[in-house]
Amino acid sequence: MRLWSDRRLRLSLTGLGVQCLLVLLAVGAFSVNTGNNLLYLVFSLMLGLFLVSGVLSRRALQGLTVLGLEEGNLFARVRGGLRLRLQDGGRGRLRGLELHLSLDDGQVEPGFLGRAARTGETLVVLHARPGHRGWARVRRLELRTRFPFGLVEKARFIDLDQELLVLPHPRTPPAPPAGWRGEGHRTVAQEGTSSPEGARPWREGDPPGRVHWKRTAQRNQLWVRTFQEERPQGLHLRLDLSAWAPGRPFERELERLSGAVLQARLQKREVSLEVHGSMAVRAVRGHTPCWRALALAQAEGSGDRPGAGNLR
């Protein structure tokens, strides 16, 4: 039941509020017909409770300003975090707010803000799951509250109109064969002589005692622990845009390269990427710059030539 609304603020009754209002009207009618002072007192108390609920819930929405929205590394079809920074002038005020963020081609789980920060800046992490790579627009932020009694719900809308860059889905690449170019020689550490520092996909010749069972269960393929003695060389990726046409095969290639970047990051390896386009060649270095370059890549060819992307 909506009582009053404008473009930025909405006031509505909850189910409990509707029941309270009906009881309030019934008590008021009985008090008028019977002239019972006790019923008048009950009517006044219920009306005061109803009004206090509306005033405090509206006050909980005041004094909040959006400072910024940070996407971090947000991957397509993967649950990731959005860091929402709010300027809070409440200085410890109780809020009880639900935060709802509208994202084009994606879903964002509601967040919760219980109390205002005394420092003046509040951080709320919202979990989002975008549908596709590329730019995604955040339309608005909705703040809802039923504080303090759950009788009246107020909602305030804040227009954001901000774009977030969604990275390609990190598809796990197949385990490379022994002697894969660019890997370099690896020394095999003896069991118990060094502490493990990471994990990588299983290769032929790896001892069974080094299987990383938790990572194996997560990835549905064998992974082994890496040790401090192992010093993998950097990974170099190459993508030829003129060899791919827009479509699902090109997206799967981007996902494969994105998964290779993620694997290199887990192994604490350096990674670089060359993107060959019709106009120029772009080279980037680092995990996040490589992901962002893949997210913005657009196919330029007919897709007749195979092997457009490779790892070295």
C-alpha positions in Angstrom: 0.0 0.0 0.0 1.7 3.2 -1.2 0.8 6.4 0.7 3.0 9.0 -1.0 5.8 9.0 -3.5 7.9 11.2 -5.7 11.0 10.6 -7.9 13.4 10.0 -5.0 11.4 9.0 -2.0 8.7 6.4 -1.5 6.6 5.7 1.6 4.6 2.4 1.9 2.9 0.3 4.5 4.2 -3.1 5.4 1.9 -6.0 6.1 2.3 -5.5 9.8 1.6 -1.8 9.2 -1.7 -2.5 7.5 -2.8 -4.7 10.4 -1.7 -2.0 12.9 -3.7 0.6 10.9 -6.8 -1.5 10.9 -6.6 -2.1 14.6 -6.0 1.6 15.1 -9.2 2.5 13.2 -11.2 -0.1 15.1 -10.0 1.2 18.4 -10.7 4.7 17.4 -14.2 3.8 16.3 -14.9 2.0 19.6 -13.5 4.9 21.6 -15.8 7.4 19.8 -18.9 5.2 20.2 -18.3 4.3 23.8 -16.6 7.3 25.1 -14.2 5.1 27.0 -11.1 7.1 28.2 -9.0 3.9 28.3 -9.7 3.3 24.6 -8.8 6.9 23.8 -5.5 6.3 25.6 -4.8 3.1 23.6 -5.7 4.9 20.4 -3.3 7.7 21.2 -0.4 5.3 22.0 -0.9 3.3 18.8 -1.1 6.5 16.7 2.1 7.8 18.3 3.8 4.5 17.7 2.7 4.7 14.0 4.0 8.2 13.6 7.3 7.6 15.4 7.9 4.6 13.0 7.4 6.9 10.0 9.6 9.8 11.3 12.5 7.6 12.4 12.5 5.5 9.3 12.7 8.7 7.2 15.4 10.1 9.4 17.5 6.9 8.8 17.6 7.7 5.1 19.0 11.2 5.5 22.7 12.2 5.6 24.0 9.6 3.1 26.0 10.5 0.0 27.6 8.2 -2.5 31.3 8.8 -2.8 32.1 6.1 -5.4 31.6 2.6 -6.6 34.7 0.3 -7.2 34.4 -2.9 -9.2 37.8 -4.4 -8.5 38.2 -7.5 -10.7 34.6 -8.3 -11.7 34.3 -11.3 -14.0 31.3 -12.3 -16.2 29.1 -15.0 -14.7 31.1 -15.1 -11.5 30.0 -13.7 -8.2 32.2 -10.7 -7.3 32.3 -7.8 -4.9 31.4 -4.2 -5.6 32.8 -1.7 -3.0 30.3 1.1 -2.3 31.7 4.0 -0.4 29.2 6.3 1.3 29.7 9.7 3.1 27.7 9.3 6.3 26.8 12.4 8.3 24.9 10.4 10.9 27.9 10.0 13.2 26.8 6.7 14.7 23.1 6.9 13.9 21.2 3.7 13.6 20.3 3.0 10.0 18.9 -0.4 9.4 19.1 0.0 5.6 18.8 -2.5 2.8 20.9 -1.4 -0.3 19.7 -2.5 -3.7 21.8 -1.7 -6.8 20.4 -2.0 -10.3 22.9 -3.3 -12.8 22.2 -3.8 -16.5 22.6 -7.4 -17.6 23.4 -8.6 -14.1 22.2 -9.3 -10.6 23.3 -7.6 -7.4 22.5 -9.1 -4.0 21.1 -6.7 -1.5 23.6 -5.3 1.1 22.9 -4.1 4.6 24.0 -1.0 6.6 23.2 -1.3 10.3 24.8 1.8 11.9 26.4 5.0 10.6 30.2 5.1 10.9 31.6 7.7 13.3 34.5 8.5 11.0 32.2 9.9 8.3 32.9 7.3 5.6 31.2 3.9 5.3 32.1 1.0 3.1 29.5 -1.6 2.0 30.4 -4.6 -0.1 27.7 -5.7 -2.5 27.9 -9.1 -4.4 27.2 -8.9 -8.1 27.0 -11.4 -10.9 27.2 -9.8 -14.3 26.1 -11.6 -17.4 28.6 -10.6 -20.1 32.0 -9.0 -20.4 32.5 -5.4 -21.4 30.9 -2.2 -20.0 27.9 -2.6 -17.7 26.0 0.4 -16.5 24.8 0.9 -12.9 21.6 2.8 -13.0 20.7 3.7 -9.4 21.0 2.8 -5.8 17.9 2.2 -3.7 18.0 2.6 0.1 15.1 0.8 2.0 14.3 0.7 5.7 11.7 -0.6 8.0 13.5 0.7 11.1 12.4 0.8 13.9 9.1 -1.1 14.2 8.5 -2.6 10.7 5.2 -0.7 10.2 6.3 1.7 7.5 8.9 1.2 4.8 10.6 4.1 3.2 12.8 4.0 0.1 15.1 6.6 -1.3 16.6 6.5 -4.8 20.0 7.8 -5.7 20.8 8.0 -9.5 24.4 6.8 -10.2 24.6 6.2 -14.0 28.1 4.7 -13.7 29.8 2.2 -16.0 31.8 -0.8 -14.7 34.2 -2.9 -16.7 33.3 -6.6 -16.6 36.2 -8.9 -17.3 35.9 -12.1 -19.4 34.9 -15.3 -17.6 38.2 -17.0 -16.4 37.8 -20.4 -18.1 40.4 -22.9 -16.8 42.8 -23.7 -19.7 43.9 -27.3 -20.4 47.0 -28.4 -18.7 50.0 -27.8 -21.1 52.1 -30.8 -22.1 55.6 -31.4 -20.8 58.1 -29.1 -22.4 55.5 -26.3 -23.0 57.3 -23.3 -24.5 57.9 -20.5 -22.0 57.7 -22.6 -18.9 61.4 -23.1 -18.6 63.2 -25.7 -16.4 61.7 -26.4 -13.0 63.6 -28.0 -10.1 61.6 -30.6 -8.2 61.7 -30.0 -4.5 61.9 -32.9 -2.2 59.0 -33.6 0.1 59.2 -31.7 3.3 62.2 -29.6 2.4 60.3 -26.4 1.7 57.0 -24.8 2.3 54.3 -24.7 -0.4 53.6 -21.3 -1.9 51.0 -22.0 -4.6 49.4 -24.5 -7.0 49.4 -25.3 -10.7 47.8 -27.9 -12.9 49.2 -31.4 -12.8 51.9 -32.4 -15.3 53.2 -35.8 -16.3 55.9 -36.8 -13.9 54.5 -34.9 -10.8 54.6 -37.1 -7.7 51.1 -38.1 -6.3 52.1 -36.8 -2.9 52.0 -33.2 -4.1 48.4 -33.2 -5.3 46.5 -30.2 -4.0 43.2 -31.9 -3.1 41.2 -28.7 -2.3 42.1 -27.0 -5.6 41.6 -30.3 -7.4 38.0 -30.4 -6.1 37.4 -26.8 -7.0 38.7 -27.1 -10.6 37.6 -30.7 -11.4 41.1 -31.5 -12.6 44.4 -32.5 -10.9 46.4 -29.6 -9.3 49.7 -29.9 -7.5 51.4 -27.7 -4.9 54.3 -25.5 -6.0 57.3 -25.0 -3.7 59.8 -22.1 -3.1 62.5 -23.8 -5.2 60.3 -23.7 -8.3 60.7 -20.4 -10.2 58.4 -20.4 -13.2 59.1 -17.9 -16.0 56.6 -15.3 -17.1 53.7 -16.1 -19.3 53.3 -14.3 -22.6 49.9 -14.2 -24.4 49.0 -13.2 -27.9 45.6 -12.4 -29.5 45.1 -11.6 -33.2 41.8 -9.8 -33.5 41.8 -10.0 -37.3 41.6 -13.8 -37.1 38.4 -13.9 -35.2 34.8 -12.9 -36.1 32.3 -11.8 -33.5 30.6 -14.7 -31.9 30.8 -17.4 -29.3 34.2 -18.9 -30.5 35.8 -15.5 -30.0 34.3 -15.2 -26.5 35.5 -18.6 -25.6 39.0 -17.7 -26.7 38.9 -14.6 -24.5 37.7 -16.7 -21.6 40.6 -19.2 -22.2 43.1 -16.3 -22.1 41.5 -14.9 -19.0 41.8 -18.2 -17.3 45.5 -18.3 -18.3 46.0 -14.9 -16.6 44.2 -16.1 -13.5 46.3 -19.3 -13.4 49.5 -17.2 -13.8 48.4 -15.0 -10.9 47.8 -18.0 -8.7 51.3 -19.2 -9.5 52.7 -15.8 -8.8 54.0 -15.5 -12.3 54.4 -12.3 -14.4 52.1 -12.1 -17.5 52.1 -10.0 -20.6 49.6 -9.7 -23.5 50.0 -8.6 -27.1 46.7 -7.6 -28.9 47.2 -7.4 -32.7 44.6 -5.3 -34.4 44.1 -3.9 -37.9 45.5 -0.5 -36.9 48.1 -1.2 -34.2 49.6 -3.7 -31.8 49.0 -3.1 -28.2 51.2 -4.6 -25.5 50.3 -4.7 -21.8 51.9 -6.2 -18.8 50.4 -7.3 -15.5 47.4 -9.3 -14.5 44.7 -6.6 -14.2 45.9 -4.7 -17.4 45.7 -7.9 -19.3 42.2 -8.7 -18.1 41.0 -5.2 -18.9 42.5 -5.4 -22.4 40.7 -8.7 -23.0 37.4 -7.2 -21.7 37.6 -4.4 -24.3 38.8 -6.6 -27.2 36.6 -6.7 -30.3 36.9 -9.2 -33.1 37.9 -7.6 -36.5 38.1 -10.6 -38.9 36.0 -13.3 -40.5 37.3 -16.1 -38.2 38.7 -18.2 -41.1 42.3 -18.5 -39.7 42.7 -20.9 -36.7 45.1 -20.4 -33.8 44.4 -16.7 -33.3 45.4 -16.7 -29.6 48.2 -18.6 -28.0 50.4 -18.9 -25.0 54.2 -18.7 -25.0 
